[in-house]
Amino acid sequence: FLSPFMATTTSARRSVCSTRTRQIPVRPACTTRRLRAMASSPPTTTAPSWTSLQEQASATLEGTRIKDQISLRSQGLGTPHVANKLRLQDASDESEIRLTLYRDHAGWCPYCQKVWALIEEKKIPCRIERINMRSYGPKPKWFTDKVPGGLLPVIELDGKVVTESLVIMQLLEQEFPGEPFGPYGPAMLPGPGDKKNLAAANALLKEERNLFGAWCSLVFRPSMPNLFNKKSQALGAFEAALTKMDESLASTPGPWFLGGEHPDIVDWQYVTHVERMNASVLYWKGVQIRGSGRWPHIDAWFDAFEERPSYMATKSDYYTHVMDIPPQYGPGYEDGGAEADKIRAAIDGKTSWTLEQVDASPDIEPYAASEVAKGPEAWRHEAAVSLTGNGEAVARFACRGMGEPGGGQYSAPLADPLAKPDLEWEEEVGSALRAISAALLDEGGPLAGREGAKAARELAIASREAGRAPGIVACLTYLRDRVGVPRDMSLPAANQLRATLNWYMELME
């Protein structure tokens, strides 16, 4: 189960799809047939080849960095990354590795994320196997034979299978002790004789469960009518739990729960769900956590996490989260109002995925400082590297937008690993994606109006005049809505690609 951006062959690949609280309908077969009937011959205007675009993308500063990391990754080296399958760390070769991690393909699962990030933080040598979540694809039989319940995450340590994320994290610290008790990165638990911090850790872990429960009550249950314009009981309880968390962070020096210079097991236990709270409470309830100024120590805590490659490699974006949360937890319940609707439209990309906006860090979802430091040119180049690196497969995947559904039953309604692309559109969709790649690689991007953007405009107009625009738009929309973070690329790169796809589709109007 691979993203088309990460596939290793040119065949059309399955992709994680996303969901919202309202079902997104599958294009009716009659609509697809009507679009086909409306179309005439494909335009003759062409775009640069995938090979030339790939060479151009790889020659950029960001492309060279990515290419070097891909080479290191193939050897089990390099930085933390979603595509890693082998992490040698300080091991001399793979035969020394005792640990295998089984995590979800798409980076949706918060329990997988915390184990995965902790392993990276501690630099534990590890093999990584990616397994479908039930919400978007079938699990292989060999995995369910090994893990009858099929739940993730799972580790296999010295041949023993262990489940449950908190148990796994505790076991990893025991088997791979960190400084000052052992060589495996920082220690994730207080020392055996540190009764004060052990008691504090246990109390904080209980508070995390209270916060989690308050979040579930707020987001996944209908709100009670607000007759007197007062805060709902569920929102009040959730905000009180956040305030408790903020006070706990404030009570120790530095950004972390137990003080010290690094996150420990308590921080990792909290962060993956609080990351999802940032997105979901804003989207469904119109309440901003991070950046609101109400919980400054939570803001500082996230800022500190974003300085750590172990976290950044696993971090998702609000759009991906609000679409992957309902298949895992159930539908989120929206609170109405113009301001809440405005926020949802921004997270959905309806008002935010424009070239005029994506060169700056969004107010509601700020980019990490390390991402901002790279700048828009690098973001565009990262998107171009991802797109051109497997362009033919991506084009075929996008042709599912004019294809036929495969009939799989998954709780994420757009997850359809058996869908059949309509390859009648492959040449034109491929040309459009090559033109989009060229515009991304232009100095200054598509809005600069340079050679790539001009050629893209000509091709888009030719497609419109040939009556092919509706089918191409259907395919590009299908792709745009399935760009996932961190699975496919970083958030700034994803927004550049989403916006450039929108720009190209607008050229065909």
JOSUL-V959801 format. One record per residue. N is the residue number from 1. RES is the residue in one small letter. D_LAST is the distance of its C-alpha to the last C-alpha in whole Angstrom. Layout:
# JOSUL-V959801
{{N | RES | D_LAST} {N | RES | D_LAST}}
This chain:
# JOSUL-V959801
{{1 | f | 34} {2 | l | 32} {3 | s | 29} {4 | p | 27} {5 | f | 27} {6 | m | 31} {7 | a | 31} {8 | t | 34} {9 | t | 33} {10 | t | 30} {11 | s | 30} {12 | a | 28} {13 | r | 29} {14 | r | 29} {15 | s | 28} {16 | v | 29} {17 | c | 26} {18 | s | 26} {19 | t | 27} {20 | r | 27} {21 | t | 29} {22 | r | 27} {23 | q | 26} {24 | i | 23} {25 | p | 23} {26 | v | 22} {27 | r | 20} {28 | p | 22} {29 | a | 23} {30 | c | 22} {31 | t | 18} {32 | t | 18} {33 | r | 20} {34 | r | 18} {35 | l | 15} {36 | r | 17} {37 | a | 18} {38 | m | 15} {39 | a | 15} {40 | s | 16} {41 | s | 18} {42 | p | 17} {43 | p | 16} {44 | t | 19} {45 | t | 17} {46 | t | 19} {47 | a | 19} {48 | p | 23} {49 | s | 25} {50 | w | 26} {51 | t | 29} {52 | s | 28} {53 | l | 26} {54 | q | 29} {55 | e | 31} {56 | q | 29} {57 | a | 28} {58 | s | 32} {59 | a | 33} {60 | t | 32} {61 | l | 34} {62 | e | 33} {63 | g | 32} {64 | t | 36} {65 | r | 37} {66 | i | 35} {67 | k | 36} {68 | d | 40} {69 | q | 39} {70 | i | 38} {71 | s | 41} {72 | l | 44} {73 | r | 42} {74 | s | 43} {75 | q | 47} {76 | g | 47} {77 | l | 46} {78 | g | 44} {79 | t | 42} {80 | p | 41} {81 | h | 38} {82 | v | 36} {83 | a | 37} {84 | n | 41} {85 | k | 43} {86 | l | 46} {87 | r | 47} {88 | l | 51} {89 | q | 51} {90 | d | 55} {91 | a | 56} {92 | s | 57} {93 | d | 55} {94 | e | 54} {95 | s | 57} {96 | e | 58} {97 | i | 55} {98 | r | 56} {99 | l | 53} {100 | t | 50} {101 | l | 47} {102 | y | 45} {103 | r | 42} {104 | d | 39} {105 | h | 36} {106 | a | 33} {107 | g | 35} {108 | w | 35} {109 | c | 38} {110 | p | 40} {111 | y | 43} {112 | c | 42} {113 | q | 41} {114 | k | 44} {115 | v | 46} {116 | w | 44} {117 | a | 44} {118 | l | 48} {119 | i | 48} {120 | e | 46} {121 | e | 48} {122 | k | 52} {123 | k | 51} {124 | i | 52} {125 | p | 52} {126 | c | 50} {127 | r | 48} {128 | i | 45} {129 | e | 43} {130 | r | 40} {131 | i | 40} {132 | n | 38} {133 | m | 38} {134 | r | 38} {135 | s | 35} {136 | y | 33} {137 | g | 35} {138 | p | 39} {139 | k | 42} {140 | p | 44} {141 | k | 47} {142 | w | 49} {143 | f | 47} {144 | t | 48} {145 | d | 52} {146 | k | 52} {147 | v | 51} {148 | p | 51} {149 | g | 49} {150 | g | 46} {151 | l | 46} {152 | l | 44} {153 | p | 45} {154 | v | 48} {155 | i | 51} {156 | e | 53} {157 | l | 56} {158 | d | 59} {159 | g | 58} {160 | k | 58} {161 | v | 55} {162 | v | 54} {163 | t | 52} {164 | e | 51} {165 | s | 49} {166 | l | 52} {167 | v | 54} {168 | i | 53} {169 | m | 52} {170 | q | 56} {171 | l | 57} {172 | l | 55} {173 | e | 57} {174 | q | 60} {175 | e | 60} {176 | f | 58} {177 | p | 60} {178 | g | 58} {179 | e | 60} {180 | p | 63} {181 | f | 64} {182 | g | 62} {183 | p | 60} {184 | y | 56} {185 | g | 55} {186 | p | 55} {187 | a | 57} {188 | m | 55} {189 | l | 58} {190 | p | 61} {191 | g | 64} {192 | p | 67} {193 | g | 69} {194 | d | 66} {195 | k | 67} {196 | k | 65} {197 | n | 62} {198 | l | 62} {199 | a | 63} {200 | a | 60} {201 | a | 57} {202 | n | 58} {203 | a | 58} {204 | l | 55} {205 | l | 53} {206 | k | 55} {207 | e | 53} {208 | e | 49} {209 | r | 50} {210 | n | 50} {211 | l | 47} {212 | f | 45} {213 | g | 47} {214 | a | 46} {215 | w | 42} {216 | c | 42} {217 | s | 44} {218 | l | 41} {219 | v | 38} {220 | f | 39} {221 | r | 41} {222 | p | 40} {223 | s | 40} {224 | m | 43} {225 | p | 43} {226 | n | 43} {227 | l | 45} {228 | f | 46} {229 | n | 43} {230 | k | 45} {231 | k | 44} {232 | s | 44} {233 | q | 47} {234 | a | 45} {235 | l | 43} {236 | g | 46} {237 | a | 48} {238 | f | 45} {239 | e | 45} {240 | a | 49} {241 | a | 48} {242 | l | 46} {243 | t | 49} {244 | k | 51} {245 | m | 49} {246 | d | 49} {247 | e | 53} {248 | s | 53} {249 | l | 51} {250 | a | 53} {251 | s | 56} {252 | t | 57} {253 | p | 56} {254 | g | 53} {255 | p | 50} {256 | w | 51} {257 | f | 53} {258 | l | 56} {259 | g | 56} {260 | g | 56} {261 | e | 54} {262 | h | 52} {263 | p | 50} {264 | d | 52} {265 | i | 52} {266 | v | 52} {267 | d | 49} {268 | w | 47} {269 | q | 48} {270 | y | 46} {271 | v | 43} {272 | t | 41} {273 | h | 41} {274 | v | 41} {275 | e | 37} {276 | r | 36} {277 | m | 37} {278 | n | 35} {279 | a | 32} {280 | s | 33} {281 | v | 35} {282 | l | 32} {283 | y | 30} {284 | w | 32} {285 | k | 34} {286 | g | 33} {287 | v | 36} {288 | q | 35} {289 | i | 38} {290 | r | 38} {291 | g | 37} {292 | s | 38} {293 | g | 42} {294 | r | 44} {295 | w | 45} {296 | p | 45} {297 | h | 47} {298 | i | 44} {299 | d | 42} {300 | a | 44} {301 | w | 45} {302 | f | 41} {303 | d | 41} {304 | a | 44} {305 | f | 43} {306 | e | 40} {307 | e | 42} {308 | r | 43} {309 | p | 42} {310 | s | 43} {311 | y | 41} {312 | m | 38} {313 | a | 37} {314 | t | 37} {315 | k | 35} {316 | s | 32} {317 | d | 29} {318 | y | 29} {319 | y | 26} {320 | t | 27} {321 | h | 31} {322 | v | 29} {323 | m | 28} {324 | d | 31} {325 | i | 33} {326 | p | 33} {327 | p | 34} {328 | q | 37} {329 | y | 38} {330 | g | 37} {331 | p | 34} {332 | g | 34} {333 | y | 34} {334 | e | 32} {335 | d | 34} {336 | g | 32} {337 | g | 31} {338 | a | 28} {339 | e | 29} {340 | a | 29} {341 | d | 26} {342 | k | 25} {343 | i | 26} {344 | r | 25} {345 | a | 21} {346 | a | 22} {347 | i | 24} {348 | d | 21} {349 | g | 19} {350 | k | 17} {351 | t | 18} {352 | s | 19} {353 | w | 17} {354 | t | 16} {355 | l | 17} {356 | e | 18} {357 | q | 21} {358 | v | 21} {359 | d | 24} {360 | a | 26} {361 | s | 28} {362 | p | 27} {363 | d | 29} {364 | i | 30} {365 | e | 30} {366 | p | 31} {367 | y | 31} {368 | a | 35} {369 | a | 37} {370 | s | 37} {371 | e | 33} {372 | v | 33} {373 | a | 35} {374 | k | 33} {375 | g | 30} {376 | p | 26} {377 | e | 27} {378 | a | 29} {379 | w | 27} {380 | r | 24} {381 | h | 26} {382 | e | 28} {383 | a | 24} {384 | a | 24} {385 | v | 27} {386 | s | 27} {387 | l | 24} {388 | t | 25} {389 | g | 29} {390 | n | 28} {391 | g | 24} {392 | e | 25} {393 | a | 26} {394 | v | 23} {395 | a | 21} {396 | r | 23} {397 | f | 23} {398 | a | 19} {399 | c | 19} {400 | r | 21} {401 | g | 18} {402 | m | 18} {403 | g | 22} {404 | e | 25} {405 | p | 27} {406 | g | 30} {407 | g | 32} {408 | g | 33} {409 | q | 35} {410 | y | 34} {411 | s | 34} {412 | a | 30} {413 | p | 28} {414 | l | 26} {415 | a | 28} {416 | d | 29} {417 | p | 31} {418 | l | 31} {419 | a | 27} {420 | k | 27} {421 | p | 24} {422 | d | 22} {423 | l | 23} {424 | e | 21} {425 | w | 18} {426 | e | 20} {427 | e | 20} {428 | e | 16} {429 | v | 16} {430 | g | 19} {431 | s | 17} {432 | a | 14} {433 | l | 17} {434 | r | 19} {435 | a | 17} {436 | i | 16} {437 | s | 20} {438 | a | 20} {439 | a | 18} {440 | l | 20} {441 | l | 23} {442 | d | 23} {443 | e | 25} {444 | g | 24} {445 | g | 21} {446 | p | 17} {447 | l | 17} {448 | a | 20} {449 | g | 18} {450 | r | 21} {451 | e | 21} {452 | g | 19} {453 | a | 16} {454 | k | 16} {455 | a | 16} {456 | a | 14} {457 | r | 11} {458 | e | 13} {459 | l | 13} {460 | a | 9} {461 | i | 8} {462 | a | 11} {463 | s | 10} {464 | r | 7} {465 | e | 10} {466 | a | 12} {467 | g | 11} {468 | r | 11} {469 | a | 8} {470 | p | 9} {471 | g | 12} {472 | i | 11} {473 | v | 10} {474 | a | 13} {475 | c | 15} {476 | l | 14} {477 | t | 14} {478 | y | 17} {479 | l | 18} {480 | r | 17} {481 | d | 19} {482 | r | 22} {483 | v | 23} {484 | g | 26} {485 | v | 29} {486 | p | 31} {487 | r | 31} {488 | d | 28} {489 | m | 28} {490 | s | 29} {491 | l | 27} {492 | p | 26} {493 | a | 25} {494 | a | 23} {495 | n | 21} {496 | q | 20} {497 | l | 19} {498 | r | 17} {499 | a | 16} {500 | t | 15} {501 | l | 13} {502 | n | 11} {503 | w | 10} {504 | y | 9} {505 | m | 7} {506 | e | 5} {507 | l | 6} {508 | m | 4} {509 | e | 0}}
